[in-house]
Amino acid sequence: MDIADSLRQQAYAQAAAFVRTLDGRDPVALQRDWGLSAAVADEIIETLDSYFAARQTLSLAPLAQAFVPGKGGRPAVDMYATDAGPLGMECLLLADGKPGEAILHLEMSGHDGALRLHYHYIGS
């Protein structure tokens, strides 16, 4: 399925906002802003601490480069349709602007023209 640029940009904006919240490493903000449970928010912070130093700034690749295939043939932000309907996203997390190992796995579901972000996990 080919994903429209407008949908891709909207999903990227949601993912980038989520990563900005991750960068703050604040479990209360994750609960308040993204509707995550306390246990999930704490798990996310622990996972971030296992991949990144506390002072490293987390981000996504800039939008202009996010969906362009990299050296390995995969883009820094990969979007795909799932069998269940929502869009899946795999986002390479950058630390101080440099790619790391951590990949943020999300889903985006749509309702009335708006996308809703659903956190899955962070892995390698």
CNS distance restraints for C-alpha pairs under 8 A (distance, minus, plus):
assign (resid   1 and name CA) (resid  80 and name CA) 7.60 0.50 0.50
assign (resid   1 and name CA) (resid  81 and name CA) 6.62 0.50 0.50
assign (resid   3 and name CA) (resid   7 and name CA) 6.74 0.50 0.50
assign (resid   3 and name CA) (resid   8 and name CA) 6.54 0.50 0.50
assign (resid   3 and name CA) (resid  80 and name CA) 7.85 0.50 0.50
assign (resid   4 and name CA) (resid   8 and name CA) 6.20 0.50 0.50
assign (resid   5 and name CA) (resid   9 and name CA) 6.03 0.50 0.50
assign (resid   6 and name CA) (resid  10 and name CA) 6.15 0.50 0.50
assign (resid   7 and name CA) (resid  11 and name CA) 6.09 0.50 0.50
assign (resid   8 and name CA) (resid  12 and name CA) 6.05 0.50 0.50
assign (resid   8 and name CA) (resid  79 and name CA) 7.70 0.50 0.50
assign (resid   9 and name CA) (resid  13 and name CA) 6.12 0.50 0.50
assign (resid   9 and name CA) (resid  63 and name CA) 7.75 0.50 0.50
assign (resid  10 and name CA) (resid  14 and name CA) 6.43 0.50 0.50
assign (resid  10 and name CA) (resid 115 and name CA) 7.41 0.50 0.50
assign (resid  11 and name CA) (resid  15 and name CA) 6.20 0.50 0.50
assign (resid  11 and name CA) (resid 108 and name CA) 6.87 0.50 0.50
assign (resid  11 and name CA) (resid 115 and name CA) 6.91 0.50 0.50
assign (resid  12 and name CA) (resid  16 and name CA) 5.96 0.50 0.50
assign (resid  12 and name CA) (resid  63 and name CA) 7.32 0.50 0.50
assign (resid  13 and name CA) (resid  17 and name CA) 6.16 0.50 0.50
assign (resid  14 and name CA) (resid  18 and name CA) 6.26 0.50 0.50
assign (resid  14 and name CA) (resid 115 and name CA) 7.99 0.50 0.50
assign (resid  14 and name CA) (resid 116 and name CA) 7.95 0.50 0.50
assign (resid  14 and name CA) (resid 117 and name CA) 6.73 0.50 0.50
assign (resid  15 and name CA) (resid  19 and name CA) 6.21 0.50 0.50
assign (resid  15 and name CA) (resid 117 and name CA) 7.39 0.50 0.50
assign (resid  16 and name CA) (resid  20 and name CA) 6.21 0.50 0.50
assign (resid  16 and name CA) (resid  59 and name CA) 7.04 0.50 0.50
assign (resid  16 and name CA) (resid  60 and name CA) 6.28 0.50 0.50
assign (resid  17 and name CA) (resid  21 and name CA) 6.45 0.50 0.50
assign (resid  18 and name CA) (resid  22 and name CA) 6.26 0.50 0.50
assign (resid  18 and name CA) (resid  34 and name CA) 7.77 0.50 0.50
assign (resid  19 and name CA) (resid  23 and name CA) 6.03 0.50 0.50
assign (resid  19 and name CA) (resid  58 and name CA) 6.74 0.50 0.50
assign (resid  19 and name CA) (resid  59 and name CA) 5.96 0.50 0.50
assign (resid  19 and name CA) (resid  60 and name CA) 7.22 0.50 0.50
assign (resid  20 and name CA) (resid  24 and name CA) 6.74 0.50 0.50
assign (resid  20 and name CA) (resid  58 and name CA) 7.13 0.50 0.50
assign (resid  20 and name CA) (resid  59 and name CA) 6.75 0.50 0.50
assign (resid  21 and name CA) (resid  25 and name CA) 6.95 0.50 0.50
assign (resid  21 and name CA) (resid  26 and name CA) 7.33 0.50 0.50
assign (resid  21 and name CA) (resid  29 and name CA) 6.87 0.50 0.50
assign (resid  21 and name CA) (resid  30 and name CA) 6.64 0.50 0.50
assign (resid  22 and name CA) (resid  26 and name CA) 7.16 0.50 0.50
assign (resid  22 and name CA) (resid  30 and name CA) 7.46 0.50 0.50
assign (resid  22 and name CA) (resid  45 and name CA) 7.79 0.50 0.50
assign (resid  22 and name CA) (resid  58 and name CA) 7.35 0.50 0.50
assign (resid  23 and name CA) (resid  57 and name CA) 6.11 0.50 0.50
assign (resid  23 and name CA) (resid  58 and name CA) 5.09 0.50 0.50
assign (resid  23 and name CA) (resid  59 and name CA) 7.44 0.50 0.50
assign (resid  25 and name CA) (resid  45 and name CA) 5.94 0.50 0.50
assign (resid  26 and name CA) (resid  30 and name CA) 6.52 0.50 0.50
assign (resid  26 and name CA) (resid  45 and name CA) 7.57 0.50 0.50
assign (resid  27 and name CA) (resid  31 and name CA) 6.30 0.50 0.50
assign (resid  27 and name CA) (resid  38 and name CA) 7.04 0.50 0.50
assign (resid  27 and name CA) (resid  41 and name CA) 4.90 0.50 0.50
assign (resid  27 and name CA) (resid  42 and name CA) 5.85 0.50 0.50
assign (resid  27 and name CA) (resid  45 and name CA) 6.88 0.50 0.50
assign (resid  28 and name CA) (resid  32 and name CA) 6.06 0.50 0.50
assign (resid  28 and name CA) (resid  38 and name CA) 7.60 0.50 0.50
assign (resid  28 and name CA) (resid  41 and name CA) 7.58 0.50 0.50
assign (resid  29 and name CA) (resid  33 and name CA) 5.58 0.50 0.50
assign (resid  29 and name CA) (resid  34 and name CA) 7.67 0.50 0.50
assign (resid  30 and name CA) (resid  34 and name CA) 5.36 0.50 0.50
assign (resid  30 and name CA) (resid  35 and name CA) 6.93 0.50 0.50
assign (resid  30 and name CA) (resid  36 and name CA) 6.12 0.50 0.50
assign (resid  30 and name CA) (resid  41 and name CA) 5.94 0.50 0.50
assign (resid  31 and name CA) (resid  35 and name CA) 4.86 0.50 0.50
assign (resid  31 and name CA) (resid  36 and name CA) 4.46 0.50 0.50
assign (resid  31 and name CA) (resid  37 and name CA) 5.88 0.50 0.50
assign (resid  31 and name CA) (resid  38 and name CA) 6.43 0.50 0.50
assign (resid  31 and name CA) (resid  41 and name CA) 6.50 0.50 0.50
assign (resid  32 and name CA) (resid  36 and name CA) 7.50 0.50 0.50
assign (resid  34 and name CA) (resid 117 and name CA) 7.96 0.50 0.50
assign (resid  36 and name CA) (resid  40 and name CA) 6.21 0.50 0.50
assign (resid  36 and name CA) (resid  41 and name CA) 6.14 0.50 0.50
assign (resid  37 and name CA) (resid  41 and name CA) 6.15 0.50 0.50
assign (resid  38 and name CA) (resid  42 and name CA) 6.07 0.50 0.50
assign (resid  39 and name CA) (resid  43 and name CA) 6.15 0.50 0.50
assign (resid  40 and name CA) (resid  44 and name CA) 6.16 0.50 0.50
assign (resid  41 and name CA) (resid  45 and name CA) 6.42 0.50 0.50
assign (resid  42 and name CA) (resid  46 and name CA) 6.28 0.50 0.50
assign (resid  43 and name CA) (resid  47 and name CA) 6.12 0.50 0.50
assign (resid  44 and name CA) (resid  48 and name CA) 6.15 0.50 0.50
assign (resid  44 and name CA) (resid 121 and name CA) 7.85 0.50 0.50
assign (resid  44 and name CA) (resid 122 and name CA) 7.58 0.50 0.50
assign (resid  45 and name CA) (resid  49 and name CA) 6.16 0.50 0.50
assign (resid  46 and name CA) (resid  50 and name CA) 6.38 0.50 0.50
assign (resid  47 and name CA) (resid  51 and name CA) 6.61 0.50 0.50
assign (resid  47 and name CA) (resid 122 and name CA) 7.12 0.50 0.50
assign (resid  48 and name CA) (resid  52 and name CA) 5.80 0.50 0.50
assign (resid  49 and name CA) (resid  53 and name CA) 6.40 0.50 0.50
assign (resid  49 and name CA) (resid  54 and name CA) 6.80 0.50 0.50
assign (resid  51 and name CA) (resid 101 and name CA) 7.49 0.50 0.50
assign (resid  51 and name CA) (resid 102 and name CA) 6.68 0.50 0.50
assign (resid  52 and name CA) (resid  56 and name CA) 6.51 0.50 0.50
assign (resid  52 and name CA) (resid  95 and name CA) 7.24 0.50 0.50
assign (resid  56 and name CA) (resid  95 and name CA) 5.62 0.50 0.50
assign (resid  56 and name CA) (resid  96 and name CA) 5.67 0.50 0.50
assign (resid  57 and name CA) (resid  94 and name CA) 7.88 0.50 0.50
assign (resid  57 and name CA) (resid  95 and name CA) 5.42 0.50 0.50
assign (resid  57 and name CA) (resid  96 and name CA) 4.92 0.50 0.50
assign (resid  57 and name CA) (resid  97 and name CA) 7.67 0.50 0.50
assign (resid  58 and name CA) (resid  93 and name CA) 6.54 0.50 0.50
assign (resid  58 and name CA) (resid  94 and name CA) 5.53 0.50 0.50
assign (resid  58 and name CA) (resid  95 and name CA) 4.83 0.50 0.50
assign (resid  58 and name CA) (resid  96 and name CA) 6.38 0.50 0.50
assign (resid  58 and name CA) (resid  97 and name CA) 7.57 0.50 0.50
assign (resid  59 and name CA) (resid  93 and name CA) 5.99 0.50 0.50
assign (resid  59 and name CA) (resid  94 and name CA) 5.14 0.50 0.50
assign (resid  59 and name CA) (resid  95 and name CA) 6.65 0.50 0.50
assign (resid  59 and name CA) (resid  96 and name CA) 7.64 0.50 0.50
assign (resid  59 and name CA) (resid  97 and name CA) 6.91 0.50 0.50
assign (resid  60 and name CA) (resid  66 and name CA) 7.49 0.50 0.50
assign (resid  60 and name CA) (resid  76 and name CA) 7.76 0.50 0.50
assign (resid  60 and name CA) (resid  77 and name CA) 7.81 0.50 0.50
assign (resid  60 and name CA) (resid  91 and name CA) 7.02 0.50 0.50
assign (resid  60 and name CA) (resid  92 and name CA) 6.70 0.50 0.50
assign (resid  60 and name CA) (resid  93 and name CA) 5.57 0.50 0.50
assign (resid  60 and name CA) (resid  94 and name CA) 5.74 0.50 0.50
assign (resid  61 and name CA) (resid  65 and name CA) 6.29 0.50 0.50
assign (resid  61 and name CA) (resid  66 and name CA) 5.03 0.50 0.50
assign (resid  61 and name CA) (resid  76 and name CA) 6.36 0.50 0.50
assign (resid  61 and name CA) (resid  77 and name CA) 7.52 0.50 0.50
assign (resid  61 and name CA) (resid  92 and name CA) 7.72 0.50 0.50
assign (resid  61 and name CA) (resid  93 and name CA) 7.81 0.50 0.50
assign (resid  61 and name CA) (resid  94 and name CA) 6.93 0.50 0.50
assign (resid  61 and name CA) (resid  97 and name CA) 7.63 0.50 0.50
assign (resid  62 and name CA) (resid  66 and name CA) 5.66 0.50 0.50
assign (resid  63 and name CA) (resid  67 and name CA) 7.34 0.50 0.50
assign (resid  64 and name CA) (resid  68 and name CA) 7.96 0.50 0.50
assign (resid  65 and name CA) (resid  76 and name CA) 7.74 0.50 0.50
assign (resid  66 and name CA) (resid  75 and name CA) 6.20 0.50 0.50
assign (resid  66 and name CA) (resid  76 and name CA) 5.15 0.50 0.50
assign (resid  66 and name CA) (resid  77 and name CA) 5.16 0.50 0.50
assign (resid  67 and name CA) (resid  75 and name CA) 4.98 0.50 0.50
assign (resid  67 and name CA) (resid  76 and name CA) 6.31 0.50 0.50
assign (resid  67 and name CA) (resid  77 and name CA) 5.47 0.50 0.50
assign (resid  67 and name CA) (resid  78 and name CA) 6.44 0.50 0.50
assign (resid  68 and name CA) (resid  74 and name CA) 7.66 0.50 0.50
assign (resid  68 and name CA) (resid  75 and name CA) 5.03 0.50 0.50
assign (resid  68 and name CA) (resid  76 and name CA) 7.34 0.50 0.50
assign (resid  69 and name CA) (resid  73 and name CA) 4.89 0.50 0.50
assign (resid  69 and name CA) (resid  74 and name CA) 4.58 0.50 0.50
assign (resid  69 and name CA) (resid  75 and name CA) 3.92 0.50 0.50
assign (resid  69 and name CA) (resid  76 and name CA) 7.23 0.50 0.50
assign (resid  70 and name CA) (resid  74 and name CA) 5.46 0.50 0.50
assign (resid  70 and name CA) (resid  75 and name CA) 5.36 0.50 0.50
assign (resid  70 and name CA) (resid  76 and name CA) 7.05 0.50 0.50
assign (resid  74 and name CA) (resid  78 and name CA) 7.27 0.50 0.50
assign (resid  76 and name CA) (resid  90 and name CA) 7.93 0.50 0.50
assign (resid  76 and name CA) (resid  91 and name CA) 5.96 0.50 0.50
assign (resid  76 and name CA) (resid  92 and name CA) 5.19 0.50 0.50
assign (resid  77 and name CA) (resid  89 and name CA) 6.88 0.50 0.50
assign (resid  77 and name CA) (resid  90 and name CA) 5.75 0.50 0.50
assign (resid  77 and name CA) (resid  91 and name CA) 4.44 0.50 0.50
assign (resid  77 and name CA) (resid  92 and name CA) 6.28 0.50 0.50
assign (resid  78 and name CA) (resid  89 and name CA) 5.52 0.50 0.50
assign (resid  78 and name CA) (resid  90 and name CA) 5.15 0.50 0.50
assign (resid  78 and name CA) (resid  91 and name CA) 6.43 0.50 0.50
assign (resid  79 and name CA) (resid  87 and name CA) 6.62 0.50 0.50
assign (resid  79 and name CA) (resid  88 and name CA) 5.60 0.50 0.50
assign (resid  79 and name CA) (resid  89 and name CA) 4.58 0.50 0.50
assign (resid  79 and name CA) (resid  90 and name CA) 6.69 0.50 0.50
assign (resid  80 and name CA) (resid  87 and name CA) 5.62 0.50 0.50
assign (resid  80 and name CA) (resid  88 and name CA) 5.20 0.50 0.50
assign (resid  80 and name CA) (resid  89 and name CA) 6.57 0.50 0.50
assign (resid  81 and name CA) (resid  85 and name CA) 6.67 0.50 0.50
assign (resid  81 and name CA) (resid  86 and name CA) 6.44 0.50 0.50
assign (resid  81 and name CA) (resid  87 and name CA) 4.69 0.50 0.50
assign (resid  81 and name CA) (resid  88 and name CA) 6.04 0.50 0.50
assign (resid  82 and name CA) (resid  86 and name CA) 5.87 0.50 0.50
assign (resid  82 and name CA) (resid  87 and name CA) 5.87 0.50 0.50
assign (resid  82 and name CA) (resid  88 and name CA) 6.23 0.50 0.50
assign (resid  85 and name CA) (resid 109 and name CA) 7.68 0.50 0.50
assign (resid  86 and name CA) (resid 107 and name CA) 6.19 0.50 0.50
assign (resid  86 and name CA) (resid 108 and name CA) 5.56 0.50 0.50
assign (resid  86 and name CA) (resid 109 and name CA) 4.66 0.50 0.50
assign (resid  86 and name CA) (resid 110 and name CA) 7.27 0.50 0.50
assign (resid  87 and name CA) (resid 107 and name CA) 5.48 0.50 0.50
assign (resid  87 and name CA) (resid 108 and name CA) 5.06 0.50 0.50
assign (resid  87 and name CA) (resid 109 and name CA) 6.43 0.50 0.50
assign (resid  88 and name CA) (resid 105 and name CA) 7.52 0.50 0.50
assign (resid  88 and name CA) (resid 106 and name CA) 5.94 0.50 0.50
assign (resid  88 and name CA) (resid 107 and name CA) 4.48 0.50 0.50
assign (resid  88 and name CA) (resid 108 and name CA) 6.42 0.50 0.50
assign (resid  89 and name CA) (resid 104 and name CA) 7.87 0.50 0.50
assign (resid  89 and name CA) (resid 105 and name CA) 5.80 0.50 0.50
assign (resid  89 and name CA) (resid 106 and name CA) 5.06 0.50 0.50
assign (resid  89 and name CA) (resid 107 and name CA) 5.86 0.50 0.50
assign (resid  89 and name CA) (resid 108 and name CA) 7.62 0.50 0.50
assign (resid  90 and name CA) (resid 103 and name CA) 6.24 0.50 0.50
assign (resid  90 and name CA) (resid 104 and name CA) 5.66 0.50 0.50
assign (resid  90 and name CA) (resid 105 and name CA) 4.76 0.50 0.50
assign (resid  90 and name CA) (resid 106 and name CA) 6.50 0.50 0.50
assign (resid  91 and name CA) (resid 103 and name CA) 5.38 0.50 0.50
assign (resid  91 and name CA) (resid 104 and name CA) 4.95 0.50 0.50
assign (resid  91 and name CA) (resid 105 and name CA) 6.51 0.50 0.50
assign (resid  92 and name CA) (resid  99 and name CA) 6.82 0.50 0.50
assign (resid  92 and name CA) (resid 100 and name CA) 7.23 0.50 0.50
assign (resid  92 and name CA) (resid 101 and name CA) 7.48 0.50 0.50
assign (resid  92 and name CA) (resid 102 and name CA) 6.23 0.50 0.50
assign (resid  92 and name CA) (resid 103 and name CA) 4.55 0.50 0.50
assign (resid  92 and name CA) (resid 104 and name CA) 6.33 0.50 0.50
assign (resid  93 and name CA) (resid  99 and name CA) 6.35 0.50 0.50
assign (resid  93 and name CA) (resid 100 and name CA) 6.24 0.50 0.50
assign (resid  93 and name CA) (resid 101 and name CA) 7.55 0.50 0.50
assign (resid  93 and name CA) (resid 102 and name CA) 5.72 0.50 0.50
assign (resid  93 and name CA) (resid 103 and name CA) 5.79 0.50 0.50
assign (resid  93 and name CA) (resid 104 and name CA) 6.68 0.50 0.50
assign (resid  94 and name CA) (resid  98 and name CA) 4.99 0.50 0.50
assign (resid  94 and name CA) (resid  99 and name CA) 4.47 0.50 0.50
assign (resid  94 and name CA) (resid 100 and name CA) 5.72 0.50 0.50
assign (resid  95 and name CA) (resid  99 and name CA) 6.37 0.50 0.50
assign (resid  95 and name CA) (resid 100 and name CA) 6.44 0.50 0.50
assign (resid 101 and name CA) (resid 123 and name CA) 7.94 0.50 0.50
assign (resid 101 and name CA) (resid 124 and name CA) 5.44 0.50 0.50
assign (resid 102 and name CA) (resid 122 and name CA) 6.32 0.50 0.50
assign (resid 102 and name CA) (resid 123 and name CA) 5.47 0.50 0.50
assign (resid 102 and name CA) (resid 124 and name CA) 4.94 0.50 0.50
assign (resid 103 and name CA) (resid 122 and name CA) 5.51 0.50 0.50
assign (resid 103 and name CA) (resid 123 and name CA) 5.35 0.50 0.50
assign (resid 103 and name CA) (resid 124 and name CA) 5.67 0.50 0.50
assign (resid 104 and name CA) (resid 120 and name CA) 7.88 0.50 0.50
assign (resid 104 and name CA) (resid 121 and name CA) 6.21 0.50 0.50
assign (resid 104 and name CA) (resid 122 and name CA) 4.55 0.50 0.50
assign (resid 104 and name CA) (resid 123 and name CA) 6.74 0.50 0.50
assign (resid 105 and name CA) (resid 119 and name CA) 6.70 0.50 0.50
assign (resid 105 and name CA) (resid 120 and name CA) 5.40 0.50 0.50
assign (resid 105 and name CA) (resid 121 and name CA) 5.30 0.50 0.50
assign (resid 105 and name CA) (resid 122 and name CA) 5.97 0.50 0.50
assign (resid 105 and name CA) (resid 123 and name CA) 7.78 0.50 0.50
assign (resid 106 and name CA) (resid 117 and name CA) 6.88 0.50 0.50
assign (resid 106 and name CA) (resid 118 and name CA) 5.65 0.50 0.50
assign (resid 106 and name CA) (resid 119 and name CA) 4.80 0.50 0.50
assign (resid 106 and name CA) (resid 120 and name CA) 5.27 0.50 0.50
assign (resid 106 and name CA) (resid 121 and name CA) 7.24 0.50 0.50
assign (resid 107 and name CA) (resid 117 and name CA) 5.95 0.50 0.50
assign (resid 107 and name CA) (resid 118 and name CA) 5.04 0.50 0.50
assign (resid 107 and name CA) (resid 119 and name CA) 6.61 0.50 0.50
assign (resid 107 and name CA) (resid 120 and name CA) 7.23 0.50 0.50
assign (resid 108 and name CA) (resid 115 and name CA) 5.90 0.50 0.50
assign (resid 108 and name CA) (resid 116 and name CA) 5.40 0.50 0.50
assign (resid 108 and name CA) (resid 117 and name CA) 4.76 0.50 0.50
assign (resid 108 and name CA) (resid 118 and name CA) 6.12 0.50 0.50
assign (resid 109 and name CA) (resid 115 and name CA) 5.44 0.50 0.50
assign (resid 109 and name CA) (resid 116 and name CA) 5.25 0.50 0.50
assign (resid 109 and name CA) (resid 117 and name CA) 6.74 0.50 0.50
assign (resid 109 and name CA) (resid 118 and name CA) 7.75 0.50 0.50
assign (resid 110 and name CA) (resid 114 and name CA) 5.44 0.50 0.50
assign (resid 110 and name CA) (resid 115 and name CA) 4.37 0.50 0.50
assign (resid 110 and name CA) (resid 116 and name CA) 6.14 0.50 0.50
assign (resid 111 and name CA) (resid 115 and name CA) 6.51 0.50 0.50
assign (resid 111 and name CA) (resid 116 and name CA) 7.81 0.50 0.50
